[in-house]
Amino acid sequence: MTATIITAIEQAGGIIPFNEFMRLALYAPGLGYYSAGMRKFGTDGDFVTAPEISPLFAQCIARQCQQVLTNFDAGVILELGAGSGIMAVDILKTLQELNSLPKRYFILEVSADLQQQQREMLQTKAPQFLPLVEWLHELPTEPLQGIILANEVLDAMPVQKFHIKQDDITEFNITHDSDSFVWHEQTTTDTALQEAVTALDLPDDYISEINLALPAWLQSIADILAEGMILLIDYGFPSNEFYHPQRNQGTLMCHYRHHSHIDPLILVGLQDITAHVDFTTVAEAASLAELQVAGYTNQANFLLGCGLADILFSLNPDDKQNYLPHAQQAKTLILPSEMGELFKVMALTKNFDMPLLGFSQDERVRL
């Protein structure tokens, strides 16, 4: 992986922007973090996502999916980046119990290794659904009716890193010294970056990130949705919190073997690199793509709106071996000190207008 990026740097004249470094480190075919054959999710990987923490998460999402799918005769689900595949398994199991299985369950996964892991997960946990699932390497060409799911997808999109410095806007690029990568900061020549950062009106000596590719990405997702809902779940903030004066070192985080740190230039190809999501920018991009923001709240509100409490109440509290782990998992999903507040959920709709279950709680989260 290191040699591949060094070659890219040399071919570019000695430096590449950080977003290109991040793209290669995460997605270079066969070598990038999400392309290489390593275990990334769960207790044996580098981090644990909500679907690995508890089936309650996917069971709640399935109830939101059911509400939408009942409006279509042949509705489908498209999951972007399905991770280990456990969320697809638990969603399909729940939808079967609710007599609301989709016509097809598509999984867009660019990593051949992750596709194989997902197939194995389905084969082991729910082989009856294998005929229903279809893996894609790119977005479908025909618009679909139904639901597009993206759980912890936006945080792994490459970002540009900038610094406001004495009325100048500098960009963090990457060069190399022997086999080590080094930051190279210089005044940006990227007009789009200059304009976007200037519009943020940030104080001097402010470092952060921005995802200028987001509008085009969201437009491509909107283009393949004829009718239905896009559900985005990720950790992040509205713009006024994302670019708060006190958050002046950005949000870049790296994850390796359940340890988090802030240096993306080490363990290249072996660690995850993420940035928090600016949900105000997502909403603005959605408007440009002619999508409606049908709901925005934190994960706790969303899961409770989708019936998390009802699911727990349906369990027998006297069966402590089963009930207590589920109750503890629910706390992890909804407590503010855990995932409940930092993680946000946004629903975007197209040619579809109805109040959504997950946003029926008292919404204290605002864009």
Secondary structure, DSSP 8 states (H G I E B T S, - for coil): -HHHHHHHHHHTTS-EEHHHHHHHHHHSTTTSTTTSS---BSTTSSB--HHHH-HHHHHHHHHHHHHHHTT-SS-EEEEES-TTSHHHHHHHHHHHHTT---S-EEEE---HHHHHHHHHHHHHH-GGGGGGEEEESS--SS-EEEEEEEES-GGGS--EEEEEETTEEEEEEEEEETTEEEEEEEE---HHHHHHHHHH---SSEEEEE-TTHHHHHHHHHHTEEEEEEEEEEEEE-HHHHT-TT-TB---EEEETTEEES-TTSSTTTSEEE--EEHHHHHHHHHHTT-EEEEEEEHHHHHHHTTHHHHHHTS-TT-HHHHHHHHHHHHHHH-TTTTTTTEEEEEEEES-----GGG-S------
